[in-house]
Amino acid sequence: MRHRVAGKKLSRSSGHRTALRRNLVSALICHGRIETTEAKAIAIRGQAERLITLAKRGLAAAEEDPSRAVHARRLADARLHRWVTEPDGTRVDVVRRLFDEVAPRYANRPGGYTRMYKLGPRKGDAAPMVLLELVED
């Protein structure tokens, strides 16, 4: 029985799995969309949505108590890779992009920030591929 066992193992060790999830969520926030397997997309979708909700709450708390906003940024920083390198070589601060660009975009949306499009099987191993993207609002 799998009582109180959350998440998928994805055939990886715990450290590899943690790094994979951080990489995928950071890339999703940085680029707005990623192409990955369906199992990986399902595994990170909830984590990405929770981070966006955390950022929204941090922005809302910034006016009342600035220390709560700082706490929200530190929590997000602990769950993401701080820097993502763009294809042209520039480095992007993922936490800053999450709080300054992504969270204000969803200020009036109660949830459901991501969308999955099924793309069909991958050519090499027939793994089901999906496009996971942030919803435009």
VMD Tcl script that builds the backbone (N, CA, C; Angstrom):
set m [mol new atoms 411]
animate dup $m
set s [atomselect $m all]
$s set {name element resname resid chain x y z} {
  {N N MET 1 A 0.836 -1.186 0.000}
  {CA C MET 1 A 0.000 0.000 0.000}
  {C C MET 1 A 0.875 1.242 0.000}
  {N N ARG 2 A 0.428 2.275 -0.686}
  {CA C ARG 2 A 1.217 3.508 -0.819}
  {C C ARG 2 A 0.630 4.637 0.026}
  {N N HIS 3 A 0.187 4.322 1.224}
  {CA C HIS 3 A -0.381 5.363 2.070}
  {C C HIS 3 A 0.666 6.419 2.381}
  {N N ARG 4 A 0.322 7.674 2.203}
  {CA C ARG 4 A 1.160 8.828 2.543}
  {C C ARG 4 A 2.497 8.839 1.801}
  {N N VAL 5 A 2.530 8.265 0.604}
  {CA C VAL 5 A 3.729 8.286 -0.217}
  {C C VAL 5 A 3.428 9.194 -1.404}
  {N N ALA 6 A 4.091 10.336 -1.462}
  {CA C ALA 6 A 3.796 11.320 -2.503}
  {C C ALA 6 A 4.893 11.299 -3.557}
  {N N GLY 7 A 4.537 11.610 -4.789}
  {CA C GLY 7 A 5.512 11.776 -5.862}
  {C C GLY 7 A 5.858 10.478 -6.557}
  {N N LYS 8 A 6.531 10.612 -7.691}
  {CA C LYS 8 A 6.980 9.480 -8.491}
  {C C LYS 8 A 8.494 9.380 -8.410}
  {N N LYS 9 A 9.012 8.167 -8.487}
  {CA C LYS 9 A 10.455 7.963 -8.392}
  {C C LYS 9 A 11.168 8.222 -9.721}
  {N N LEU 10 A 10.489 8.041 -10.831}
  {CA C LEU 10 A 11.032 8.301 -12.167}
  {C C LEU 10 A 12.317 7.522 -12.438}
  {N N SER 11 A 12.490 6.363 -11.800}
  {CA C SER 11 A 13.650 5.478 -11.998}
  {C C SER 11 A 14.970 6.189 -11.750}
  {N N ARG 12 A 15.021 7.026 -10.724}
  {CA C ARG 12 A 16.226 7.777 -10.396}
  {C C ARG 12 A 16.475 7.734 -8.891}
  {N N SER 13 A 17.733 7.997 -8.513}
  {CA C SER 13 A 18.044 8.110 -7.093}
  {C C SER 13 A 17.440 9.408 -6.566}
  {N N SER 14 A 17.405 9.581 -5.266}
  {CA C SER 14 A 16.727 10.740 -4.694}
  {C C SER 14 A 17.412 12.052 -5.074}
  {N N GLY 15 A 18.736 12.082 -5.084}
  {CA C GLY 15 A 19.440 13.307 -5.467}
  {C C GLY 15 A 19.242 13.648 -6.930}
  {N N HIS 16 A 19.277 12.625 -7.780}
  {CA C HIS 16 A 19.059 12.841 -9.211}
  {C C HIS 16 A 17.646 13.336 -9.473}
  {N N ARG 17 A 16.695 12.760 -8.752}
  {CA C ARG 17 A 15.295 13.147 -8.905}
  {C C ARG 17 A 15.069 14.593 -8.459}
  {N N THR 18 A 15.680 14.993 -7.357}
  {CA C THR 18 A 15.558 16.368 -6.872}
  {C C THR 18 A 16.149 17.350 -7.875}
  {N N ALA 19 A 17.321 17.031 -8.405}
  {CA C ALA 19 A 17.967 17.907 -9.385}
  {C C ALA 19 A 17.139 17.999 -10.662}
  {N N LEU 20 A 16.581 16.874 -11.105}
  {CA C LEU 20 A 15.750 16.873 -12.303}
  {C C LEU 20 A 14.532 17.772 -12.125}
  {N N ARG 21 A 13.857 17.660 -10.975}
  {CA C ARG 21 A 12.676 18.487 -10.727}
  {C C ARG 21 A 13.028 19.962 -10.660}
  {N N ARG 22 A 14.129 20.301 -10.000}
  {CA C ARG 22 A 14.543 21.708 -9.943}
  {C C ARG 22 A 14.869 22.237 -11.331}
  {N N ASN 23 A 15.575 21.444 -12.121}
  {CA C ASN 23 A 15.923 21.872 -13.478}
  {C C ASN 23 A 14.673 22.107 -14.321}
  {N N LEU 24 A 13.731 21.172 -14.264}
  {CA C LEU 24 A 12.532 21.294 -15.104}
  {C C LEU 24 A 11.652 22.464 -14.672}
  {N N VAL 25 A 11.457 22.644 -13.376}
  {CA C VAL 25 A 10.618 23.750 -12.895}
  {C C VAL 25 A 11.290 25.093 -13.202}
  {N N SER 26 A 12.613 25.166 -13.016}
  {CA C SER 26 A 13.334 26.398 -13.335}
  {C C SER 26 A 13.242 26.723 -14.818}
  {N N ALA 27 A 13.377 25.708 -15.667}
  {CA C ALA 27 A 13.276 25.931 -17.106}
  {C C ALA 27 A 11.860 26.358 -17.502}
  {N N LEU 28 A 10.849 25.776 -16.859}
  {CA C LEU 28 A 9.468 26.159 -17.155}
  {C C LEU 28 A 9.214 27.615 -16.796}
  {N N ILE 29 A 9.691 28.046 -15.649}
  {CA C ILE 29 A 9.490 29.441 -15.235}
  {C C ILE 29 A 10.295 30.388 -16.118}
  {N N CYS 30 A 11.499 29.976 -16.480}
  {CA C CYS 30 A 12.375 30.832 -17.278}
  {C C CYS 30 A 11.871 30.980 -18.710}
  {N N HIS 31 A 11.507 29.867 -19.339}
  {CA C HIS 31 A 11.162 29.884 -20.754}
  {C C HIS 31 A 9.660 29.922 -21.032}
  {N N GLY 32 A 8.852 29.574 -20.047}
  {CA C GLY 32 A 7.413 29.605 -20.245}
  {C C GLY 32 A 6.832 28.312 -20.779}
  {N N ARG 33 A 7.669 27.466 -21.364}
  {CA C ARG 33 A 7.211 26.165 -21.873}
  {C C ARG 33 A 8.399 25.226 -21.993}
  {N N ILE 34 A 8.132 23.939 -21.769}
  {CA C ILE 34 A 9.161 22.922 -21.943}
  {C C ILE 34 A 8.536 21.708 -22.620}
  {N N GLU 35 A 9.346 20.988 -23.368}
  {CA C GLU 35 A 8.916 19.745 -23.985}
  {C C GLU 35 A 9.602 18.611 -23.229}
  {N N THR 36 A 8.809 17.701 -22.661}
  {CA C THR 36 A 9.356 16.631 -21.834}
  {C C THR 36 A 8.423 15.432 -21.916}
  {N N THR 37 A 8.785 14.371 -21.207}
  {CA C THR 37 A 7.910 13.200 -21.200}
  {C C THR 37 A 6.697 13.460 -20.308}
  {N N GLU 38 A 5.672 12.702 -20.540}
  {CA C GLU 38 A 4.428 12.908 -19.797}
  {C C GLU 38 A 4.621 12.633 -18.301}
  {N N ALA 39 A 5.390 11.604 -17.950}
  {CA C ALA 39 A 5.604 11.274 -16.544}
  {C C ALA 39 A 6.330 12.399 -15.817}
  {N N LYS 40 A 7.344 12.987 -16.450}
  {CA C LYS 40 A 8.079 14.082 -15.821}
  {C C LYS 40 A 7.199 15.322 -15.696}
  {N N ALA 41 A 6.393 15.592 -16.708}
  {CA C ALA 41 A 5.516 16.765 -16.666}
  {C C ALA 41 A 4.489 16.640 -15.549}
  {N N ILE 42 A 3.926 15.459 -15.391}
  {CA C ILE 42 A 2.957 15.242 -14.323}
  {C C ILE 42 A 3.637 15.393 -12.963}
  {N N ALA 43 A 4.901 14.928 -12.858}
  {CA C ALA 43 A 5.620 14.990 -11.590}
  {C C ALA 43 A 5.942 16.422 -11.172}
  {N N ILE 44 A 6.185 17.329 -12.131}
  {CA C ILE 44 A 6.586 18.687 -11.756}
  {C C ILE 44 A 5.460 19.700 -11.829}
  {N N ARG 45 A 4.346 19.329 -12.411}
  {CA C ARG 45 A 3.259 20.294 -12.608}
  {C C ARG 45 A 2.771 20.899 -11.288}
  {N N GLY 46 A 2.523 20.068 -10.301}
  {CA C GLY 46 A 2.046 20.555 -9.010}
  {C C GLY 46 A 3.064 21.429 -8.309}
  {N N GLN 47 A 4.332 21.066 -8.444}
  {CA C GLN 47 A 5.387 21.850 -7.814}
  {C C GLN 47 A 5.472 23.244 -8.427}
  {N N ALA 48 A 5.345 23.325 -9.738}
  {CA C ALA 48 A 5.385 24.626 -10.416}
  {C C ALA 48 A 4.189 25.481 -10.006}
  {N N GLU 49 A 3.025 24.884 -9.914}
  {CA C GLU 49 A 1.838 25.644 -9.537}
  {C C GLU 49 A 1.928 26.139 -8.091}
  {N N ARG 50 A 2.488 25.321 -7.204}
  {CA C ARG 50 A 2.665 25.751 -5.816}
  {C C ARG 50 A 3.647 26.915 -5.713}
  {N N LEU 51 A 4.699 26.904 -6.525}
  {CA C LEU 51 A 5.663 28.003 -6.504}
  {C C LEU 51 A 5.038 29.306 -6.992}
  {N N ILE 52 A 4.192 29.226 -8.007}
  {CA C ILE 52 A 3.528 30.431 -8.498}
  {C C ILE 52 A 2.575 30.976 -7.439}
  {N N THR 53 A 1.866 30.092 -6.745}
  {CA C THR 53 A 0.976 30.523 -5.675}
  {C C THR 53 A 1.766 31.146 -4.531}
  {N N LEU 54 A 2.918 30.569 -4.208}
  {CA C LEU 54 A 3.791 31.131 -3.180}
  {C C LEU 54 A 4.242 32.537 -3.572}
  {N N ALA 55 A 4.605 32.720 -4.834}
  {CA C ALA 55 A 5.038 34.036 -5.305}
  {C C ALA 55 A 3.885 35.040 -5.259}
  {N N LYS 56 A 2.683 34.607 -5.611}
  {CA C LYS 56 A 1.526 35.500 -5.542}
  {C C LYS 56 A 1.270 35.942 -4.108}
  {N N ARG 57 A 1.355 34.996 -3.152}
  {CA C ARG 57 A 1.155 35.349 -1.756}
  {C C ARG 57 A 2.254 36.272 -1.250}
  {N N GLY 58 A 3.472 36.068 -1.723}
  {CA C GLY 58 A 4.581 36.934 -1.337}
  {C C GLY 58 A 4.390 38.349 -1.833}
  {N N LEU 59 A 3.875 38.500 -3.047}
  {CA C LEU 59 A 3.608 39.839 -3.576}
  {C C LEU 59 A 2.468 40.512 -2.832}
  {N N ALA 60 A 1.444 39.740 -2.475}
  {CA C ALA 60 A 0.316 40.313 -1.746}
  {C C ALA 60 A 0.725 40.740 -0.345}
  {N N ALA 61 A 1.660 40.004 0.274}
  {CA C ALA 61 A 2.095 40.321 1.630}
  {C C ALA 61 A 3.133 41.431 1.668}
  {N N ALA 62 A 3.670 41.804 0.506}
  {CA C ALA 62 A 4.747 42.805 0.472}
  {C C ALA 62 A 4.280 44.163 0.988}
  {N N GLU 63 A 3.017 44.517 0.726}
  {CA C GLU 63 A 2.524 45.818 1.169}
  {C C GLU 63 A 2.334 45.855 2.686}
  {N N GLU 64 A 1.853 44.755 3.265}
  {CA C GLU 64 A 1.577 44.722 4.697}
  {C C GLU 64 A 2.844 44.506 5.523}
  {N N ASP 65 A 3.572 43.452 5.200}
  {CA C ASP 65 A 4.736 43.065 6.001}
  {C C ASP 65 A 5.854 42.645 5.051}
  {N N PRO 66 A 6.867 43.473 4.846}
  {CA C PRO 66 A 7.945 43.138 3.899}
  {C C PRO 66 A 8.723 41.877 4.265}
  {N N SER 67 A 8.754 41.524 5.544}
  {CA C SER 67 A 9.498 40.328 5.931}
  {C C SER 67 A 8.827 39.061 5.394}
  {N N ARG 68 A 7.506 39.062 5.243}
  {CA C ARG 68 A 6.817 37.906 4.661}
  {C C ARG 68 A 7.147 37.764 3.188}
  {N N ALA 69 A 7.334 38.892 2.504}
  {CA C ALA 69 A 7.719 38.838 1.093}
  {C C ALA 69 A 9.129 38.275 0.933}
  {N N VAL 70 A 10.020 38.672 1.821}
  {CA C VAL 70 A 11.393 38.150 1.784}
  {C C VAL 70 A 11.385 36.654 2.077}
  {N N HIS 71 A 10.564 36.241 3.032}
  {CA C HIS 71 A 10.464 34.828 3.371}
  {C C HIS 71 A 9.971 34.014 2.170}
  {N N ALA 72 A 8.992 34.528 1.448}
  {CA C ALA 72 A 8.482 33.832 0.270}
  {C C ALA 72 A 9.571 33.700 -0.790}
  {N N ARG 73 A 10.363 34.752 -0.991}
  {CA C ARG 73 A 11.464 34.682 -1.969}
  {C C ARG 73 A 12.505 33.651 -1.550}
  {N N ARG 74 A 12.798 33.580 -0.269}
  {CA C ARG 74 A 13.786 32.610 0.199}
  {C C ARG 74 A 13.276 31.181 0.066}
  {N N LEU 75 A 11.989 30.968 0.317}
  {CA C LEU 75 A 11.412 29.642 0.115}
  {C C LEU 75 A 11.482 29.237 -1.352}
  {N N ALA 76 A 11.153 30.154 -2.251}
  {CA C ALA 76 A 11.225 29.856 -3.681}
  {C C ALA 76 A 12.664 29.599 -4.105}
  {N N ASP 77 A 13.601 30.362 -3.563}
  {CA C ASP 77 A 15.006 30.190 -3.902}
  {C C ASP 77 A 15.515 28.824 -3.463}
  {N N ALA 78 A 15.003 28.312 -2.360}
  {CA C ALA 78 A 15.420 27.004 -1.878}
  {C C ALA 78 A 14.889 25.878 -2.758}
  {N N ARG 79 A 13.822 26.104 -3.495}
  {CA C ARG 79 A 13.201 25.058 -4.300}
  {C C ARG 79 A 13.563 25.136 -5.777}
  {N N LEU 80 A 14.283 26.172 -6.187}
  {CA C LEU 80 A 14.644 26.368 -7.589}
  {C C LEU 80 A 16.155 26.485 -7.738}
  {N N HIS 81 A 16.630 26.278 -8.973}
  {CA C HIS 81 A 18.001 26.665 -9.288}
  {C C HIS 81 A 17.970 28.161 -9.538}
  {N N ARG 82 A 18.905 28.880 -8.953}
  {CA C ARG 82 A 18.855 30.335 -8.998}
  {C C ARG 82 A 19.066 30.889 -10.407}
  {N N TRP 83 A 19.999 30.306 -11.144}
  {CA C TRP 83 A 20.347 30.843 -12.460}
  {C C TRP 83 A 20.073 29.814 -13.539}
  {N N VAL 84 A 19.536 30.268 -14.656}
  {CA C VAL 84 A 19.365 29.444 -15.846}
  {C C VAL 84 A 20.050 30.185 -16.977}
  {N N THR 85 A 20.824 29.458 -17.763}
  {CA C THR 85 A 21.545 30.072 -18.871}
  {C C THR 85 A 20.717 29.950 -20.140}
  {N N GLU 86 A 20.477 31.072 -20.795}
  {CA C GLU 86 A 19.747 31.109 -22.063}
  {C C GLU 86 A 20.632 30.544 -23.175}
  {N N PRO 87 A 20.035 30.178 -24.314}
  {CA C PRO 87 A 20.849 29.667 -25.429}
  {C C PRO 87 A 21.893 30.666 -25.932}
  {N N ASP 88 A 21.653 31.959 -25.773}
  {CA C ASP 88 A 22.626 32.947 -26.232}
  {C C ASP 88 A 23.719 33.217 -25.200}
  {N N GLY 89 A 23.689 32.525 -24.051}
  {CA C GLY 89 A 24.736 32.650 -23.049}
  {C C GLY 89 A 24.422 33.576 -21.897}
  {N N THR 90 A 23.319 34.311 -21.953}
  {CA C THR 90 A 22.977 35.206 -20.851}
  {C C THR 90 A 22.385 34.402 -19.698}
  {N N ARG 91 A 22.634 34.858 -18.482}
  {CA C ARG 91 A 22.110 34.188 -17.293}
  {C C ARG 91 A 20.843 34.885 -16.824}
  {N N VAL 92 A 19.855 34.090 -16.431}
  {CA C VAL 92 A 18.562 34.614 -15.990}
  {C C VAL 92 A 18.357 34.239 -14.531}
  {N N ASP 93 A 17.985 35.206 -13.704}
  {CA C ASP 93 A 17.642 34.954 -12.310}
  {C C ASP 93 A 16.199 34.454 -12.267}
  {N N VAL 94 A 16.029 33.183 -11.983}
  {CA C VAL 94 A 14.714 32.543 -12.067}
  {C C VAL 94 A 13.782 33.053 -10.976}
  {N N VAL 95 A 14.296 33.254 -9.765}
  {CA C VAL 95 A 13.441 33.716 -8.662}
  {C C VAL 95 A 12.924 35.119 -8.959}
  {N N ARG 96 A 13.789 35.982 -9.481}
  {CA C ARG 96 A 13.357 37.341 -9.837}
  {C C ARG 96 A 12.294 37.300 -10.932}
  {N N ARG 97 A 12.482 36.436 -11.921}
  {CA C ARG 97 A 11.489 36.327 -12.995}
  {C C ARG 97 A 10.169 35.792 -12.453}
  {N N LEU 98 A 10.226 34.838 -11.523}
  {CA C LEU 98 A 9.009 34.287 -10.924}
  {C C LEU 98 A 8.216 35.370 -10.206}
  {N N PHE 99 A 8.893 36.202 -9.415}
  {CA C PHE 99 A 8.201 37.212 -8.618}
  {C C PHE 99 A 7.864 38.471 -9.413}
  {N N ASP 100 A 8.687 38.849 -10.384}
  {CA C ASP 100 A 8.467 40.105 -11.099}
  {C C ASP 100 A 7.630 39.966 -12.363}
  {N N GLU 101 A 7.669 38.803 -13.020}
  {CA C GLU 101 A 6.955 38.648 -14.285}
  {C C GLU 101 A 5.823 37.626 -14.226}
  {N N VAL 102 A 6.093 36.465 -13.649}
  {CA C VAL 102 A 5.117 35.372 -13.699}
  {C C VAL 102 A 3.983 35.583 -12.700}
  {N N ALA 103 A 4.293 35.837 -11.441}
  {CA C ALA 103 A 3.255 35.961 -10.413}
  {C C ALA 103 A 2.283 37.112 -10.668}
  {N N PRO 104 A 2.741 38.318 -11.065}
  {CA C PRO 104 A 1.758 39.380 -11.334}
  {C C PRO 104 A 0.820 39.058 -12.493}
  {N N ARG 105 A 1.293 38.225 -13.423}
  {CA C ARG 105 A 0.457 37.845 -14.566}
  {C C ARG 105 A -0.756 37.036 -14.122}
  {N N TYR 106 A -0.625 36.302 -13.010}
  {CA C TYR 106 A -1.705 35.441 -12.532}
  {C C TYR 106 A -2.345 35.980 -11.252}
  {N N ALA 107 A -2.267 37.266 -11.024}
  {CA C ALA 107 A -2.772 37.847 -9.779}
  {C C ALA 107 A -4.265 37.596 -9.581}
  {N N ASN 108 A -5.048 37.604 -10.646}
  {CA C ASN 108 A -6.499 37.426 -10.530}
  {C C ASN 108 A -6.959 36.017 -10.871}
  {N N ARG 109 A -6.026 35.103 -11.070}
  {CA C ARG 109 A -6.374 33.730 -11.438}
  {C C ARG 109 A -6.248 32.839 -10.196}
  {N N PRO 110 A -7.284 32.068 -9.848}
  {CA C PRO 110 A -7.250 31.288 -8.611}
  {C C PRO 110 A -6.421 30.004 -8.686}
  {N N GLY 111 A -5.925 29.639 -9.831}
  {CA C GLY 111 A -5.141 28.413 -9.965}
  {C C GLY 111 A -5.133 27.962 -11.406}
  {N N GLY 112 A -4.540 26.811 -11.676}
  {CA C GLY 112 A -4.490 26.290 -13.031}
  {C C GLY 112 A -3.588 27.117 -13.918}
  {N N TYR 113 A -2.320 27.233 -13.534}
  {CA C TYR 113 A -1.396 28.099 -14.253}
  {C C TYR 113 A -0.687 27.375 -15.392}
  {N N THR 114 A -0.799 26.053 -15.466}
  {CA C THR 114 A -0.088 25.295 -16.492}
  {C C THR 114 A -1.067 24.542 -17.379}
  {N N ARG 115 A -0.591 24.220 -18.571}
  {CA C ARG 115 A -1.383 23.476 -19.554}
  {C C ARG 115 A -0.466 22.444 -20.203}
  {N N MET 116 A -1.009 21.245 -20.463}
  {CA C MET 116 A -0.248 20.188 -21.109}
  {C C MET 116 A -0.872 19.844 -22.453}
  {N N TYR 117 A -0.046 19.853 -23.502}
  {CA C TYR 117 A -0.456 19.392 -24.820}
  {C C TYR 117 A 0.261 18.092 -25.113}
  {N N LYS 118 A -0.471 17.058 -25.493}
  {CA C LYS 118 A 0.164 15.795 -25.847}
  {C C LYS 118 A 0.705 15.898 -27.265}
  {N N LEU 119 A 1.960 15.498 -27.444}
  {CA C LEU 119 A 2.627 15.613 -28.738}
  {C C LEU 119 A 2.770 14.284 -29.464}
  {N N GLY 120 A 2.522 13.178 -28.784}
  {CA C GLY 120 A 2.693 11.881 -29.406}
  {C C GLY 120 A 3.961 11.212 -28.926}
  {N N PRO 121 A 4.267 10.038 -29.462}
  {CA C PRO 121 A 5.434 9.298 -28.981}
  {C C PRO 121 A 6.751 9.868 -29.507}
  {N N ARG 122 A 7.801 9.735 -28.695}
  {CA C ARG 122 A 9.145 10.135 -29.099}
  {C C ARG 122 A 9.674 9.095 -30.075}
  {N N LYS 123 A 10.447 9.543 -31.034}
  {CA C LYS 123 A 10.893 8.662 -32.096}
  {C C LYS 123 A 11.816 7.549 -31.597}
  {N N GLY 124 A 12.707 7.844 -30.667}
  {CA C GLY 124 A 13.695 6.862 -30.241}
  {C C GLY 124 A 13.136 5.713 -29.423}
  {N N ASP 125 A 12.322 6.028 -28.407}
  {CA C ASP 125 A 11.853 4.978 -27.504}
  {C C ASP 125 A 10.338 4.958 -27.323}
  {N N ALA 126 A 9.632 5.747 -28.089}
  {CA C ALA 126 A 8.168 5.793 -28.070}
  {C C ALA 126 A 7.612 6.259 -26.730}
  {N N ALA 127 A 8.397 7.048 -25.983}
  {CA C ALA 127 A 7.895 7.618 -24.737}
  {C C ALA 127 A 6.886 8.715 -25.075}
  {N N PRO 128 A 5.761 8.773 -24.365}
  {CA C PRO 128 A 4.766 9.816 -24.657}
  {C C PRO 128 A 5.301 11.202 -24.286}
  {N N MET 129 A 5.330 12.101 -25.254}
  {CA C MET 129 A 5.877 13.445 -25.062}
  {C C MET 129 A 4.747 14.454 -24.913}
  {N N VAL 130 A 5.002 15.497 -24.111}
  {CA C VAL 130 A 4.025 16.562 -23.916}
  {C C VAL 130 A 4.738 17.908 -23.959}
  {N N LEU 131 A 3.969 18.938 -24.206}
  {CA C LEU 131 A 4.446 20.312 -24.110}
  {C C LEU 131 A 3.771 20.902 -22.874}
  {N N LEU 132 A 4.561 21.212 -21.858}
  {CA C LEU 132 A 4.045 21.814 -20.626}
  {C C LEU 132 A 4.330 23.299 -20.698}
  {N N GLU 133 A 3.273 24.121 -20.601}
  {CA C GLU 133 A 3.473 25.560 -20.731}
  {C C GLU 133 A 2.656 26.305 -19.692}
  {N N LEU 134 A 3.089 27.534 -19.419}
  {CA C LEU 134 A 2.351 28.423 -18.554}
  {C C LEU 134 A 1.216 29.029 -19.363}
  {N N VAL 135 A 0.033 29.084 -18.788}
  {CA C VAL 135 A -1.151 29.598 -19.462}
  {C C VAL 135 A -1.003 31.117 -19.624}
  {N N GLU 136 A -1.357 31.642 -20.775}
  {CA C GLU 136 A -1.356 33.092 -20.990}
  {C C GLU 136 A -2.620 33.667 -20.378}
  {N N ASP 137 A -2.448 34.690 -19.570}
  {CA C ASP 137 A -3.624 35.280 -18.912}
  {C C ASP 137 A -3.564 36.779 -18.952}
}
mol reanalyze $m
mol bondsrecalc $m
mol representation Tube
mol addrep $m
